[in-house]
Amino acid sequence: MNNVALQGPVWLASDVHLGPATPATAEAFLGFLEAAADEAAALLLPGDIFDAWIGDDVIQAAPPWLAAALQGLRSTAARIPLWLGRGNRDFLMGADLAGALGAHLLPEPALLQTDYGRVLLTHGDEYCTDDAAYQQFRAMVRNPQWQAQFLAKTIPERLAMAQQARGESQAANQMKAAEIMDVNAQAVEQAFRAADVEVMVHGHTHRPGRHVLEVDGRRRERWVLPDWDCDHANPPRGGWLVIDRDGPAFYDLDAA
């Protein structure tokens, strides 16, 4: 288990899904970054900040929407420690991106040492073990050989492949029971045991909330980060988690 030592209030947000079609979400996220730089001791973004990430070389000729997002992240990283985690959409984020932003890559999983105590942090998709088709896809795209072959293609080729994969994923998800796309209880319990923690934080499922459970006679808490959508959702949604000495607490976007 890889440790990340943090002091002071820690802010966490995931599943922002930035892309060319999310200008309102991007505006809200940039405001959130400014608030985090003012108030947080560290900012952790455990995955799916981008709706798709086809390789770190895209930063060399970033379109306007991406350039603005990268500048916001870079400005935040210049003021407080910024940690980036890989999600199911942006698993190809790497050292080149982190270096260009002045950020750090989160280990997978990460064991946070906070003022409140130890906290297990992941994106969360690895716990959705009931979705066998997705887990097969996840294993494929996390394979270094697959990634090397994908990154060897041109940017237009990669964009086309990412768009095709996204369309196929949306179609497949419409045919799946909602429960299949949520975390598996046994996988969560196993993660608590392996990390030996009382608190877990993850995103991915778009089902924000605080779940209290008992594992091996110990009380545990699973905090699920909200997803963001200020462009297509009515009302707009989004938010983040703050962990300080008093414990975790949710904040909505209108608090930024």
C-alpha positions in Angstrom: 0.0 0.0 0.0 1.4 3.4 -1.1 1.3 6.1 1.6 0.6 9.8 0.9 1.3 12.0 3.9 -1.0 15.1 4.2 -1.4 17.8 6.8 -4.2 20.3 7.1 -7.6 20.2 5.2 -7.6 17.9 2.2 -10.0 18.5 -0.7 -11.0 15.7 -3.0 -13.1 15.8 -6.2 -13.5 13.3 -9.1 -15.7 12.6 -12.1 -15.7 16.1 -13.5 -15.5 14.7 -17.1 -14.1 17.8 -18.7 -14.3 17.9 -22.5 -15.1 20.2 -25.4 -18.8 19.9 -24.7 -18.7 20.9 -21.1 -18.0 24.7 -20.9 -20.3 25.3 -17.9 -18.7 22.4 -16.0 -15.3 23.7 -16.8 -16.2 27.2 -15.5 -17.4 25.7 -12.3 -14.3 23.5 -12.0 -11.9 26.4 -12.5 -13.7 28.3 -9.7 -13.4 25.3 -7.5 -9.7 25.1 -8.2 -9.3 28.7 -7.1 -11.2 28.0 -3.9 -9.1 25.0 -3.2 -5.9 26.9 -3.7 -7.2 29.5 -1.2 -8.5 27.1 1.5 -7.1 23.6 1.1 -3.7 22.3 2.2 -3.8 19.8 -0.7 -6.1 18.9 -3.5 -6.6 15.3 -4.7 -8.4 14.4 -7.9 -8.8 10.6 -8.0 -9.8 10.1 -11.6 -12.1 11.1 -14.5 -11.2 14.7 -14.3 -11.2 14.4 -18.1 -13.9 12.7 -20.1 -11.1 11.1 -22.1 -7.3 11.3 -22.0 -5.6 9.8 -25.1 -2.0 10.5 -24.0 0.2 13.2 -22.4 1.4 14.4 -25.8 -2.0 16.2 -26.4 -0.7 19.0 -24.1 1.7 20.0 -26.8 -1.1 21.3 -29.0 -4.0 21.5 -26.6 -7.4 22.8 -27.9 -8.7 25.9 -26.0 -10.9 24.1 -23.6 -8.0 21.8 -22.5 -5.5 24.6 -22.4 -7.7 26.5 -20.0 -8.2 23.4 -17.8 -4.4 22.7 -17.7 -3.7 26.3 -16.8 -6.1 26.1 -13.9 -4.5 22.9 -12.7 -1.0 24.4 -13.1 -1.9 27.5 -11.2 -3.4 25.4 -8.3 -0.3 23.2 -8.2 1.9 26.3 -7.9 0.1 27.1 -4.6 -0.8 23.8 -3.0 0.2 20.1 -3.5 -2.0 18.7 -6.4 -2.4 15.0 -6.8 -3.9 13.4 -9.9 -5.4 9.9 -9.9 -6.3 7.8 -13.0 -9.9 6.9 -13.6 -11.6 4.7 -16.2 -11.7 7.7 -18.6 -8.2 9.2 -18.1 -6.1 6.1 -17.1 -3.5 7.2 -19.6 -2.5 10.3 -17.6 1.2 10.0 -16.9 4.4 11.5 -15.6 4.7 13.9 -18.5 1.3 15.5 -17.7 2.1 15.6 -13.9 5.5 17.2 -14.6 4.0 19.8 -16.9 1.5 20.8 -14.3 3.8 20.6 -11.3 1.5 17.9 -9.9 2.0 14.4 -8.4 0.4 11.1 -9.6 -1.6 9.3 -7.0 -0.6 5.7 -6.3 -3.2 3.0 -6.9 -4.6 2.6 -4.4 -3.4 5.4 -2.1 -3.3 5.3 1.7 -3.7 8.8 2.9 -2.2 9.8 6.2 -4.5 12.8 7.2 -5.2 14.8 10.3 -8.2 12.6 10.8 -6.3 9.3 10.4 -5.7 6.9 7.6 -8.0 6.9 4.6 -8.0 4.6 1.6 -8.5 6.4 -1.7 -9.1 4.9 -5.1 -11.1 5.8 -8.2 -13.5 3.0 -7.4 -14.0 1.2 -10.7 -11.9 -1.8 -9.5 -14.6 -2.6 -6.9 -17.4 -2.9 -9.6 -16.6 -6.6 -10.0 -20.2 -7.6 -10.9 -19.6 -5.9 -14.2 -17.5 -8.7 -15.8 -17.4 -7.1 -19.2 -16.1 -3.8 -17.8 -13.5 -5.6 -15.8 -12.2 -7.4 -18.9 -12.0 -4.0 -20.7 -10.2 -2.5 -17.7 -7.6 -5.2 -17.6 -7.0 -4.8 -21.3 -6.5 -1.0 -21.3 -4.4 -1.2 -18.2 -2.0 -3.6 -19.9 1.3 -1.8 -20.7 1.5 -3.5 -24.1 -2.0 -2.4 -25.1 -1.1 1.2 -23.9 2.1 1.2 -25.9 0.3 0.2 -29.1 -2.5 2.7 -28.5 0.0 5.6 -27.9 1.9 4.7 -31.0 -1.1 5.8 -33.1 -1.7 9.3 -34.3 -3.8 11.7 -32.2 -6.7 11.7 -34.7 -6.6 7.9 -34.7 -6.7 7.8 -30.9 -9.5 10.3 -30.7 -11.6 8.3 -33.1 -10.9 5.1 -31.0 -11.8 6.9 -27.8 -15.1 8.2 -29.3 -16.0 4.8 -30.6 -15.3 3.2 -27.2 -17.3 5.8 -25.4 -20.3 5.2 -27.7 -20.1 1.5 -27.3 -19.8 1.9 -23.5 -22.9 4.1 -23.3 -24.9 1.6 -25.4 -23.8 -1.3 -23.3 -24.6 0.5 -20.0 -28.2 1.0 -21.1 -28.6 -2.7 -21.2 -27.1 -3.4 -17.7 -28.9 -3.4 -14.4 -27.9 -0.4 -12.3 -26.7 -2.7 -9.5 -24.1 -4.3 -11.7 -22.4 -0.9 -12.2 -22.2 -0.2 -8.5 -19.4 -1.5 -6.2 -19.5 -5.1 -5.0 -20.0 -5.5 -1.3 -17.4 -8.2 -1.0 -14.8 -6.3 -3.0 -15.3 -3.3 -0.7 -15.0 -5.5 2.4 -11.8 -7.0 1.1 -10.3 -3.6 0.4 -11.1 -2.5 3.9 -9.3 -5.5 5.3 -6.3 -5.2 3.0 -5.8 -1.5 3.9 -6.7 -1.9 7.6 -8.6 1.4 7.6 -12.0 2.6 8.9 -12.5 5.2 6.1 -12.6 4.7 2.3 -13.1 7.4 -0.4 -13.8 6.7 -4.0 -15.7 8.1 -7.0 -16.7 6.5 -10.3 -20.2 5.3 -9.5 -21.9 8.7 -9.7 -23.8 7.7 -6.5 -22.5 10.2 -3.9 -23.1 9.4 -0.3 -21.8 8.2 3.0 -22.2 4.5 3.7 -21.7 3.1 7.2 -21.0 -0.6 7.5 -19.4 -3.2 9.7 -16.5 -5.4 8.6 -15.0 -7.9 10.9 -16.7 -6.3 13.9 -15.3 -2.8 13.1 -17.3 0.2 12.0 -16.3 1.5 8.6 -17.3 4.4 6.4 -17.4 4.5 2.6 -17.6 8.0 1.1 -18.5 8.2 -2.6 -17.6 11.4 -4.4 -20.2 13.2 -6.6 -19.9 13.5 -10.3 -20.1 16.9 -12.0 -22.5 18.1 -14.7 -23.3 21.8 -15.1 -24.1 21.5 -18.9 -26.7 18.8 -19.3 -28.1 18.2 -15.8 -31.0 20.1 -14.3 -30.3 21.3 -11.7 -26.5 21.3 -12.2 -24.6 19.0 -9.9 -21.1 18.7 -8.5 -19.2 18.9 -5.3 -16.3 17.7 -3.3 -15.2 16.2 0.0 -13.1 17.9 2.7 -11.1 15.8 5.2 -9.8 17.7 8.2 -9.2 16.8 11.9 -12.9 16.6 12.4 -13.4 14.0 9.6 -14.9 14.0 6.1 -17.7 16.4 5.0 -19.4 17.0 1.7 -19.6 20.4 0.0 -21.8 21.4 -2.9 -20.7 23.4 -5.9 -22.6 26.5 -4.7 -20.2 26.6 -1.7 -17.2 27.3 -4.0 
